[in-house]
Amino acid sequence: MPPDEWHNIIRDAKNNEKEEEKPLLFDCRNDYETGVGRFDLAEPLNTETFKDTWNVLEEKLKDVPKDSPIMTYCTGGIRCVKVGAYLTQELNFTNVSRLAGGIIAYDRTINNAEKNNESLFKGTNYVFDNRVGRVITSDALGVCITCGEKTNLLSNCENGNCHKRIVQCEKCRVKMLGTCSDACRLRVLNLKKTSNNRFISLHTKVSSVSNEQNKTGTLTQKSTVKQLTNVEDYAEHYSSSDLPLLAEIQKNTEHLFQSGAHMVSGSSQGQFLKLLASLTKNGKILEVGTFTGYATSCLWNGVNDREGGGIVLSLERDKRAVELAGNHLKIMEEYGLGAKSASVAAKLRESNREDWKDNIQTEEGHPITFRRVNSECHLVHVSDALGTLEQMSSKSGPLQHFQPFDLIFIDADKTRLLEYVEASLLILNKGGLIVVDNVLWKGLVLDATGSQNENKKREESDILHDHGNQEEIKKSKRARKLAGIMHRFNEAILDDDRIEILMLPIRDGLSLIRKK
C-alpha cells in the first residue's frame, strides 16, 4: 500500500467512531523500536527479537475472522513482507496489506512540502545508521530506562560488552555516561583508566605469544589489545589517565552545569596543560576562564610538580562557576588529587548548592588563595577578564604583581580572542606561551574557508534534512557563525611577526602561540 493511501486510511479510521470498522494495525518491529515511535491506532507486537513474531501473531489473532482487514508496517518495508506471507499462507487471512517502503518511505512522503500533511507516525523512528533514531515528531512516547521520564531518545549502551539498545533521556545519558546500568557505567569508567591490571593482562598476552614463538620458531598468534577505532582514541588510550579528583570534577560539572558540561577540558587536554605547566621556566601561569576548575587543577598540579613550584592565577566571570571551582580547589588543597579527594568532591553532588557555596567567599577582583607544599593557586571572580588583563599590562590594579607570566591559557569569549592575545603579549615573558582553546570549533572551521555560496548551500541542505527542526537549524547556524569567527582569528594571528604558532588537533583544537 503506497504511503499516501496508508495515510488516508489511518486518518479516516481515527475519525470513525465505529471500532468494528477499523482495521487491525500491527507494528512488526521490536519493543525498543515501538517504545519510542509508532503510528496512531497501531498495536505493537512488543517482541524482543523478530523470531518471537510468529507466536505473538498467533495469540493475538486466534479469534479474529479470516477476512478482517489487517495492516502491517516496519522500518523499511522488509520485515512485514515476511509477516504478510505468514498471515496469508500460514494463518489464512485474506485481507492483508503492508506499508510500501515502511516508515522511512512514509516519512519522506508525508514531509513533502507540497502535501502539507500532519504525520500520523508519532515520535522517533529507529534507524540502522549512526543516528540510531530519526525524530519525526516531538512526541515523547518512550520511558527512560534510568529515571522513568518520558523521552524519544534511543541509543546503544556505551559499554561495548553490553551494547544493549536503550531508551534514555538526555539528562540520564549524561549522568550515566550513555550506559544502561551502574555496572556498565563503572565498566566504561574503568576502561578509561590506565590500570595495573590492564598492563598485567597485556604483558601476559605478549609473554604467552613470546613463549609460543620460542618453542616453534614461528609466531603463531598476533598480540592484540583493545580495539581502538581512531587515532584520537588510540592517543588517549596510551596517555596517562585522569587522577580521581579530575573525574569527580567532570561528574560535578555534568550534574550542576549540564548545558555546559562539554566545556570541561577533558583527559587529553588536561594532561597536555599539566605537562606544559610543569615545563615553564618560572612556574607563573595565567588562566582566563576557570569554569569549574578542571583545567585549573591540571595547571596547578603541573606547577606543583616542577622543581621550584609556581603559581596559577585563574580568572572567571560566572560566580556560580567560581563557587564550584573554589570548592574543587579547596579539596585539592587539603587532600590532593587522589581517592580521598574524589570521595569528598563526590559529596558536592549529594548536597544542595546552599550547603557548600559559602565555603568560598568571593569578592570581585580579589584572589581566593589555595596552597600546596610547592605551589599556590589564586582564583579570582572578575566582571571582565579582558579588562583585568589590560589593567595588569598597565601595571595597575590588585593583580598587577602577578605578571609577567610564562604560560597563559585562554578559554574565554571567542568574539574577543584577538584582544585577549594582544593583552596577553604585554604580560608574557619572552619565549612564553599563549594557549588558545577551541580553534578548530567542532571541525567547522574547514567550512569557513569556503565561499559564501557553498556555506549557504550547506545551510539549505541542513534545513531540508532537519525537516523544519528549528532548534537544530539555529544551533547549526550559530556553530557556523562561531566557526567563522575562529577562522578569522586563526588567519589574523598567522602573519603576526611577534609570534610563532603551532596548531594542534587536540580535542577541539589548541593553538600554541610563542612570544619571540
C-alpha positions in Angstrom: 0.0 0.0 0.0 1.6 3.4 -1.0 2.2 5.8 1.8 -0.4 8.3 0.6 -3.2 5.6 0.7 -1.9 4.3 4.0 -2.1 7.8 5.5 -5.7 8.3 4.3 -6.9 5.0 5.7 -5.5 5.6 9.1 -6.8 9.2 9.1 -10.3 8.0 8.2 -10.1 5.2 10.8 -9.2 7.7 13.5 -12.3 9.8 12.7 -14.5 6.7 12.5 -16.4 6.2 15.8 -17.2 2.5 15.0 -14.4 0.4 16.4 -15.5 -2.7 14.5 -14.9 -1.0 11.1 -11.3 0.0 11.9 -8.5 -2.2 10.5 -6.1 -4.1 12.8 -2.8 -2.2 12.5 0.3 -4.1 13.6 3.7 -2.6 14.3 6.0 -5.5 13.3 9.1 -4.1 15.0 10.7 -5.0 18.3 9.8 -3.4 21.6 12.8 -1.0 21.8 11.6 0.4 18.4 7.9 0.7 19.1 8.7 2.1 22.5 9.8 5.5 21.1 7.6 5.8 18.0 4.5 4.3 16.3 1.5 5.1 14.1 -1.7 6.3 15.6 -4.0 3.3 16.3 -1.1 0.8 15.9 -0.8 -2.2 18.2 2.9 -3.1 18.9 3.8 -6.8 18.9 6.3 -6.0 21.8 8.8 -8.6 20.7 12.4 -8.7 21.9 13.6 -10.3 18.6 11.9 -10.9 15.2 11.7 -14.6 15.7 9.2 -14.0 18.5 6.8 -12.5 16.0 5.0 -15.7 14.9 3.8 -16.9 18.3 2.7 -13.4 19.2 0.6 -13.1 16.0 -1.0 -16.5 16.5 -2.1 -15.5 20.0 -3.4 -12.1 19.0 -5.4 -13.4 16.0 -6.7 -16.7 17.3 -10.3 -15.4 17.5 -10.2 -12.9 14.6 -12.3 -13.6 11.4 -10.1 -14.5 8.5 -11.5 -11.7 6.3 -10.7 -8.9 8.8 -8.6 -6.1 7.3 -5.0 -6.3 8.7 -2.4 -3.6 8.0 1.3 -4.2 8.9 4.4 -1.9 8.8 8.0 -1.9 9.8 11.1 0.4 9.4 11.9 -0.1 5.7 9.1 -2.4 4.5 11.2 -5.7 4.5 10.2 -7.4 7.8 6.5 -7.0 7.1 6.9 -8.8 3.7 7.6 -12.0 5.7 4.9 -11.1 8.2 2.4 -10.7 5.4 3.4 -14.1 3.9 2.9 -15.7 7.3 -0.5 -14.1 7.8 -1.8 -15.3 4.4 0.0 -18.6 3.9 0.2 -19.9 7.4 -2.8 -18.2 9.2 -5.0 -18.0 6.1 -6.0 -14.3 6.4 -7.3 -12.9 3.2 -7.2 -9.1 3.6 -3.6 -8.3 4.5 -1.7 -5.2 3.4 1.6 -3.6 4.3 3.2 -0.1 4.1 5.3 0.0 1.0 8.8 1.2 1.9 8.0 1.2 5.6 8.2 4.2 8.0 11.1 5.6 6.0 9.1 5.9 2.8 6.1 7.3 4.8 8.3 9.9 6.5 9.8 11.0 3.2 6.4 11.2 1.5 4.4 12.9 4.3 7.0 15.6 4.8 6.9 16.6 1.2 6.3 20.4 1.5 3.6 20.3 -1.3 1.4 17.8 0.6 1.3 19.7 3.9 0.0 16.7 5.9 0.4 16.1 9.6 2.3 12.9 10.3 0.3 10.1 11.8 3.5 8.4 12.9 4.4 9.9 16.3 7.8 10.1 17.9 11.1 8.7 16.7 11.8 6.1 14.0 14.6 3.7 14.9 17.1 3.6 12.0 20.1 1.4 11.3 22.8 4.1 11.0 24.8 6.3 13.3 21.7 8.5 14.1 20.0 5.5 15.8 16.8 7.4 15.9 15.2 9.8 13.3 12.9 12.2 15.1 9.7 12.5 13.1 7.5 14.4 15.7 8.4 15.8 19.1 6.0 13.3 20.9 7.9 11.6 23.7 6.4 8.1 23.8 9.3 6.3 25.3 10.2 5.8 29.0 13.7 6.5 30.2 15.3 3.2 31.4 17.0 5.1 34.2 14.6 7.6 35.7 11.2 6.7 34.1 10.6 10.1 32.5 9.1 10.4 29.0 11.6 10.7 26.2 12.1 9.9 22.5 15.9 9.3 22.6 17.3 6.0 21.6 20.9 4.8 21.9 23.1 1.8 22.5 24.8 1.2 25.9 28.3 2.7 25.7 29.7 -0.4 27.4 30.9 -2.3 24.4 30.4 -5.6 26.2 26.7 -4.8 26.6 25.8 -2.5 23.7 22.1 -3.0 24.5 19.6 -0.8 22.8 18.1 1.6 25.4 15.6 4.4 25.7 17.2 7.1 27.9 16.6 10.8 28.4 19.4 13.3 27.8 19.9 14.1 31.5 20.4 10.4 32.4 22.6 9.9 29.3 25.0 12.5 30.7 24.7 11.2 34.2 25.2 7.5 33.3 27.8 8.2 30.6 25.5 6.7 28.0 25.2 3.3 29.8 22.2 1.3 30.9 23.2 0.4 34.5 25.6 1.3 37.3 27.6 -1.8 36.4 28.0 -0.7 32.8 28.8 2.8 33.8 31.5 1.6 36.1 32.8 -0.6 33.3 33.1 2.4 31.0 34.9 4.4 33.7 37.3 1.6 34.2 38.1 1.3 30.5 39.2 5.0 30.6 41.8 4.3 33.2 45.2 3.0 32.6 45.3 0.4 35.4 47.9 -2.0 36.5 45.5 -4.9 35.7 45.4 -3.8 32.1 49.2 -3.8 31.9 49.4 -7.2 33.5 46.8 -8.6 31.1 48.7 -7.2 28.1 52.0 -8.4 29.5 50.6 -11.9 29.9 49.4 -11.9 26.3 52.8 -10.8 25.0 54.7 -13.3 27.2 52.4 -16.1 26.0 53.0 -15.3 22.4 56.7 -14.9 23.0 56.9 -18.4 24.7 55.0 -19.9 21.8 57.4 -18.4 19.3 60.4 -19.7 21.3 59.0 -23.3 21.2 58.1 -23.4 17.5 60.4 -20.8 15.9 57.4 -19.1 14.4 54.8 -16.5 15.7 51.6 -18.4 15.8 49.4 -15.7 17.3 49.5 -12.0 16.9 49.4 -10.0 20.2 46.4 -7.8 20.3 45.0 -5.1 22.6 41.6 -3.4 23.0 40.1 -2.4 19.6 40.6 1.4 19.0 38.6 2.8 16.1 40.5 6.1 15.5 43.8 7.8 16.3 42.2 10.1 18.9 41.0 7.0 20.9 44.4 5.4 20.4 46.2 8.6 21.7 44.0 8.8 24.8 44.3 5.1 25.4 48.1 5.3 25.6 48.2 8.5 27.6 48.2 8.8 31.4 44.7 8.5 32.8 42.8 11.1 34.9 43.5 11.4 38.6 40.5 10.6 40.7 39.6 14.2 41.6 39.5 15.2 38.0 37.0 12.5 37.2 34.8 13.9 40.0 35.1 17.4 38.7 33.8 16.2 35.4 30.8 14.5 37.1 30.1 17.5 39.3 30.1 19.7 36.2 27.7 17.3 34.4 25.4 17.3 37.4 25.4 21.1 38.2 26.2 22.7 34.8 24.5 20.2 32.4 24.3 22.6 29.4 28.0 23.5 29.7 29.5 20.1 30.7 31.1 19.8 27.2 33.3 22.8 28.0 35.4 20.8 30.5 38.9 20.3 29.1 38.9 16.5 29.4 41.6 14.0 29.9 43.9 14.5 26.9 43.8 18.3 27.0 44.2 18.3 30.8 47.3 16.1 30.6 48.7 18.4 28.0 48.2 21.5 30.1 49.7 19.8 33.1 52.9 18.9 31.1 53.2 22.5 29.7 52.8 23.9 33.2 55.5 21.6 34.6 57.9 22.7 31.9 57.6 26.5 32.4 60.7 28.5 33.2 59.4 30.3 36.3 56.2 28.5 37.0 54.0 31.5 36.6 50.7 30.7 34.8 47.5 32.7 34.0 44.2 31.0 33.1 41.4 33.0 31.5 38.2 31.1 32.0 38.2 28.8 35.1 34.7 27.3 34.6 34.5 24.5 37.2 38.3 24.1 37.7 39.2 21.0 35.7 42.0 22.7 33.6 42.9 24.9 36.7 43.6 21.7 38.7 45.7 20.3 35.9 47.8 23.5 35.6 48.2 23.8 39.4 49.2 20.1 39.5 51.8 20.8 36.8 53.5 23.7 38.6 53.4 21.8 41.8 55.4 19.0 40.2 58.1 21.3 38.8 61.2 21.9 40.7 60.8 25.3 42.4 57.0 25.1 42.3 55.0 28.1 41.0 51.7 29.9 41.0 48.5 29.7 38.9 46.2 32.8 38.6 42.7 31.9 37.3 40.0 34.4 36.2 36.3 33.6 35.9 33.2 35.7 35.3 30.4 33.3 36.3 30.0 33.5 40.1 28.4 30.0 40.3 31.3 28.5 38.5 33.7 30.3 40.8 31.9 28.8 43.8 32.1 25.2 42.4 35.7 25.6 41.1 36.7 27.1 44.5 35.3 24.0 46.3 37.2 21.7 44.0 40.5 23.7 44.6 39.9 23.7 48.3 39.5 19.9 48.2 42.7 19.7 46.2 44.5 21.9 48.7 43.5 19.7 51.6 43.5 16.2 50.0 45.5 16.3 46.7 44.0 14.6 43.7 43.7 11.0 44.9 40.9 8.8 46.1 40.2 10.7 49.3 39.8 14.0 47.4 37.5 12.3 44.9 35.3 10.9 47.7 34.9 14.4 49.2 34.2 16.0 45.8 31.5 13.4 45.1 29.6 14.7 48.1 29.0 18.1 46.4 26.6 16.3 44.1 24.7 14.9 47.1 24.0 18.3 48.7 22.3 21.5 47.6 24.4 24.4 46.4 23.3 26.3 49.5 25.2 23.7 51.6 28.6 24.4 50.1 28.6 27.7 48.2 29.6 29.7 51.3 32.7 27.6 51.7 34.2 30.0 49.2 34.0 33.7 50.0 34.2 35.7 46.7 34.9 39.4 46.4 35.1 40.6 42.9 38.6 41.4 41.8 40.3 39.9 44.8 42.0 36.5 44.8 41.0 33.4 46.8 44.2 31.7 47.6 44.9 28.0 47.9 48.2 26.5 48.9 50.0 23.2 48.4 53.6 22.2 49.5 55.2 23.6 46.4 52.8 26.0 44.8 49.8 28.4 45.1 46.6 28.8 43.1 44.7 32.1 43.1 41.1 32.1 41.9 39.5 35.5 41.1 35.9 36.4 40.3 36.0 39.2 37.6 33.4 41.0 35.7 35.6 41.5 32.6 38.6 39.3 32.2 39.9 41.3 29.2 39.7 44.5 31.2 41.6 42.7 34.0 44.4 41.7 31.6 44.7 45.2 30.2 44.8 46.6 33.8 47.7 44.2 34.6 49.5 45.3 31.4 49.3 48.9 32.6 50.8 47.8 35.9 47.8 48.8 37.9 45.1 47.1 39.9 45.2 44.4 42.7 46.6 41.7 40.4 49.4 43.5 38.6 52.1 42.0 40.9 51.4 38.5 39.4 52.7 39.3 36.0 54.8 38.6 33.8 53.7 35.0 33.1 55.3 32.1 31.4 52.1 30.4 30.2 48.6 31.9 29.5 45.7 29.6 28.8 42.7 31.3 27.1 39.3 29.6 27.1 37.1 32.7 27.1 34.8 34.8 24.9 35.5 33.7 21.3 34.5 37.0 19.8 37.3 38.9 21.6 40.2 36.4 21.2 42.4 38.9 19.2 42.1 41.4 22.0 42.9 38.7 24.6 46.0 37.7 22.7 47.1 41.3 22.3 46.7 42.0 26.0 48.4 38.7 26.9 51.5 39.5 24.8 52.1 42.5 27.1 52.2 40.4 30.3 54.0 37.4 28.9 57.7 36.7 29.3 59.8 36.4 26.1 59.7 32.8 25.0 56.4 32.3 26.9 53.3 30.5 25.5 49.7 31.5 25.0 47.4 28.5 24.6 44.1 29.3 22.9 41.3 26.7 23.1 38.6 25.7 20.5 40.5 26.9 17.5 39.0 24.1 15.3 35.4 24.7 16.6 34.0 21.2 16.0 35.8 20.9 12.7 33.6 23.6 11.2 36.5 26.0 10.5 37.0 24.0 7.3 33.6 25.1 6.1 34.5 28.7 6.9 37.4 28.6 4.4 34.9 28.0 1.6 32.8 30.5 -0.4 29.7 32.1 1.0 27.6 30.4 -1.7 29.0 27.0 -0.6 28.1 27.7 3.1 24.6 28.9 2.0 24.0 25.6 0.1 25.2 23.6 3.1 22.7 25.5 5.4 19.9 24.9 2.9 20.8 21.3 2.9 20.7 21.2 6.7 17.2 22.7 6.6 15.9 20.1 4.2 17.4 17.2 6.3 16.1 18.6 9.6 12.5 18.9 8.1 11.8 22.1 9.9 13.6 21.3 13.2 14.1 25.0 14.0 16.1 24.4 17.2 18.7 22.3 15.3 18.8 24.8 12.5 19.6 27.6 15.0 22.3 25.5 16.6 23.8 24.8 13.2 23.8 28.5 12.2 25.3 29.6 15.5 28.0 26.9 15.3 28.9 28.1 11.7 29.0 31.7 12.8 31.4 30.9 15.7 33.5 28.7 13.3 33.7 31.8 11.0 34.9 33.9 14.0 37.5 31.3 14.9 38.7 31.0 11.3 39.2 34.8 11.1 41.1 34.7 14.4 43.4 31.9 13.1 44.0 33.9 9.9 44.7 37.2 11.7 47.4 35.9 14.1 49.2 33.8 11.4 51.1 36.6 9.9 52.0 38.4 13.2 55.8 38.7 13.3 55.9 38.9 17.1 54.9 35.3 17.5 55.1 31.8 16.1 52.2 29.4 16.1 51.6 25.6 16.3 48.0 24.5 16.0 47.3 21.0 17.4 44.2 18.9 16.8 43.8 18.0 20.4 40.1 17.8 21.4 38.5 20.9 19.8 41.9 22.3 18.7 44.6 24.2 20.6 46.9 26.9 19.2 50.3 27.3 20.9 51.4 30.9 20.4 55.1 31.5 21.4 56.2 35.1 22.0 59.5 35.6 20.2 
